[in-house]
Each structure stands twice: as C-alpha cells, then as structure tokens.
C-alpha cells in the first residue's frame, strides 16, 4: 500500500478577517506539505507568522490521489500564539472567499470556501475519486 502524503491548511481569523498567503499566482490558507515526523501545525505557524498556533477545531479532511500518490489535506481552525510577525495578508471574509474561490486546486479550494461560507460543517470528509470530477462529502455539503 502506498504511503499517504499529508498536508495541512489552517483558517486563522482576526475578527471577521482571514489570513491568506500567496501560493504562486493564487491565494491560499497558511500551511503546506508535512514532512515525516514533523508536527502538523509547524508549517502553519511559520507561514502565518506566529511563534506557534493552537488547533481550535478540525474543519475538514480532503482525500485524493494524484500521479499514483495518495494525499490527505487536513484543515484546522487555529489561534496564533504570540505577536503576529508578518506573513500573509489579513482580508475581509468576503474578499477571502473571492480569492480562495479562484484557486486552481479543488482539494484546497472547495473545503476552504465551503467551510468559510458556512456551507460545510466542522469535520467534513471530502473525497475525490477523480480530481476532474466533483467530490464526495460526509456529511453532505450544501450547494453554492
């Protein structure tokens, strides 16, 4: 059985604003691939500009296969620890939804937009049998 590669993304809020980071030409939530033995939220803290972050809740797990490799993207809502040392841009929720909605990669875009817009419940499981098709979700996610 192929090893599952793990990535993490996090919703960081300041009032009604959401922290976004640049990912090439796209905007994304802080996070990224997690190395073997690396604490899940270390990359989130570094990208978000905090000394550390505290996971408040699990908001999604997205499973997909690409190039024969299995992946799991785990999404958390977190609180930053210590002063915010830069990194990313704070944007209003509506603007965050617009920016994230244009992201090319569905296993990041779809769970993030659905959660932030209130269409998906906490701890939703997203599965893409085919990355070109729609995901299966448990529990079901309300349409946009």
C-alpha positions in Angstrom: 0.0 0.0 0.0 1.4 3.4 -0.9 2.2 5.8 1.8 -0.2 8.7 2.3 1.4 12.2 2.0 0.0 14.7 4.5 -0.5 18.4 4.1 -2.2 20.9 6.4 -4.1 24.1 5.9 -5.5 26.4 8.6 -8.1 29.1 9.0 -6.6 31.9 11.0 -9.1 34.7 11.9 -8.8 38.2 13.4 -12.3 39.3 14.0 -14.1 38.9 10.6 -10.7 38.9 8.7 -9.0 35.8 7.5 -5.2 35.4 7.0 -4.3 34.4 3.4 -0.8 33.7 2.0 0.5 33.7 -1.6 0.8 30.4 -3.3 2.3 31.2 -6.7 -0.4 33.2 -8.5 -3.1 32.0 -6.1 -4.1 32.9 -2.5 -4.3 30.1 0.0 -4.6 29.4 3.7 -1.4 29.1 5.6 0.0 25.5 5.5 1.6 23.1 3.2 3.1 19.6 3.0 4.2 18.0 6.3 7.4 16.1 6.5 7.8 12.7 8.1 7.8 13.2 11.9 7.1 17.0 11.6 4.4 18.4 13.9 1.3 19.0 11.8 0.9 22.7 12.6 4.6 23.8 12.5 4.3 24.8 8.8 1.1 26.7 9.5 2.7 28.7 12.3 5.7 29.6 10.1 3.5 30.7 7.2 1.1 32.5 9.4 3.9 34.5 11.1 3.3 33.2 14.6 5.7 31.5 17.1 3.1 28.7 17.4 -0.6 28.0 16.7 -3.2 26.2 18.8 -5.7 24.0 16.9 -9.2 25.0 17.9 -11.1 22.5 15.7 -10.7 20.1 12.8 -12.7 21.6 10.0 -12.0 19.2 7.1 -10.0 16.3 5.7 -9.6 16.1 1.9 -8.5 12.8 0.3 -7.4 12.5 -3.2 -4.9 10.6 -5.5 -2.6 12.4 -8.0 0.1 10.8 -10.1 -0.5 7.5 -8.3 0.3 9.1 -4.9 -2.4 9.3 -2.1 -2.8 12.5 -0.3 -4.7 13.8 2.8 -5.1 17.6 3.3 -6.1 18.3 6.9 -7.8 21.6 7.7 -7.9 23.2 11.1 -9.1 26.4 12.6 -6.3 27.8 14.7 -5.4 30.6 17.0 -1.9 32.2 16.7 0.3 32.3 19.8 2.4 35.4 20.4 2.6 38.5 18.3 1.9 38.3 14.6 5.2 38.7 12.9 4.0 39.3 9.4 3.4 36.6 6.8 0.4 36.8 4.7 -2.4 39.3 4.4 -5.4 39.9 6.5 -8.5 40.2 4.3 -12.2 40.6 5.0 -14.2 37.3 4.8 -16.0 38.2 1.5 -12.6 39.0 -0.1 -11.1 35.8 1.3 -13.9 33.8 -0.3 -13.4 35.5 -3.7 -9.6 35.0 -3.6 -9.8 31.3 -2.5 -12.6 30.7 -5.0 -10.2 31.3 -7.9 -7.6 28.8 -6.7 -7.0 26.2 -9.3 -6.7 23.2 -6.9 -10.1 21.8 -5.8 -8.9 19.8 -2.7 -7.8 23.1 -1.2 -10.4 25.5 -2.8 -13.6 23.5 -2.2 -13.3 22.7 1.5 -11.9 26.1 2.4 -14.7 28.1 0.6 -17.4 25.7 1.8 -16.3 26.0 5.4 -15.8 29.8 5.4 -19.1 30.4 3.7 -21.0 28.2 6.2 -22.0 25.5 3.6 -19.8 22.8 5.2 -19.9 21.6 8.8 -16.9 21.1 11.0 -15.0 17.9 10.4 -16.4 17.3 6.9 -14.6 14.5 4.9 -14.0 15.3 1.3 -13.0 12.6 -1.2 -12.1 13.0 -4.8 -12.4 9.6 -6.7 -11.3 11.7 -9.8 -9.8 15.1 -9.5 -11.6 16.2 -12.6 -15.0 15.4 -11.0 -17.0 16.5 -8.0 -16.0 15.3 -4.5 -18.0 13.0 -2.3 -18.6 14.6 1.1 -19.6 13.3 4.5 -21.8 14.9 5.8 -23.2 16.4 2.6 -22.2 19.9 1.8 -24.8 22.5 0.7 -24.5 23.6 -2.9 -23.0 27.1 -3.6 
